[in-house]
Amino acid sequence: MKQAYADGKTITVDDGVLTVEQHADEGISVGGIKMNTDFPWFVDAFFVLVLVALVYIGKKFIDRKFEKNNA
């Protein structure tokens, strides 16, 4: 069950000039690409690692194809 979170909270104390701001979690950002799946940050990070692994495996596959064609 998902919990409802407020978009942000602000606490201001005038005499001591104390301001505390809390903003909602917006997921992770890698290379200017933001990813928000409404899961905790470590699940988002896992998705990014899986995507990087797929790109790496795809690159290795393509490199082997070109190596066979040039040999």
Contacts in CASP RR format, 6 or more apart in sequence:
PFRMAT RR
TARGET T0000
AUTHOR 0000-0000-0000
METHOD contacts of the structure
MODEL  1
MKQAYADGKTITVDDGVLTVEQHADEGISVGGIKMNTDFPWFVDAFFVLV
LVALVYIGKKFIDRKFEKNNA
2 38 0 8 1.000
5 24 0 8 1.000
5 25 0 8 1.000
6 24 0 8 1.000
7 23 0 8 1.000
7 24 0 8 1.000
8 21 0 8 1.000
8 22 0 8 1.000
8 23 0 8 1.000
8 24 0 8 1.000
9 20 0 8 1.000
9 21 0 8 1.000
9 22 0 8 1.000
10 19 0 8 1.000
10 20 0 8 1.000
10 21 0 8 1.000
10 22 0 8 1.000
11 18 0 8 1.000
11 19 0 8 1.000
11 20 0 8 1.000
11 21 0 8 1.000
12 18 0 8 1.000
12 19 0 8 1.000
13 19 0 8 1.000
25 36 0 8 1.000
25 41 0 8 1.000
26 34 0 8 1.000
26 36 0 8 1.000
27 34 0 8 1.000
27 35 0 8 1.000
27 36 0 8 1.000
27 37 0 8 1.000
27 41 0 8 1.000
27 44 0 8 1.000
28 34 0 8 1.000
28 35 0 8 1.000
28 41 0 8 1.000
28 44 0 8 1.000
28 45 0 8 1.000
28 48 0 8 1.000
29 35 0 8 1.000
30 48 0 8 1.000
35 44 0 8 1.000
35 47 0 8 1.000
35 48 0 8 1.000
36 44 0 8 1.000
37 43 0 8 1.000
37 44 0 8 1.000
37 47 0 8 1.000
END
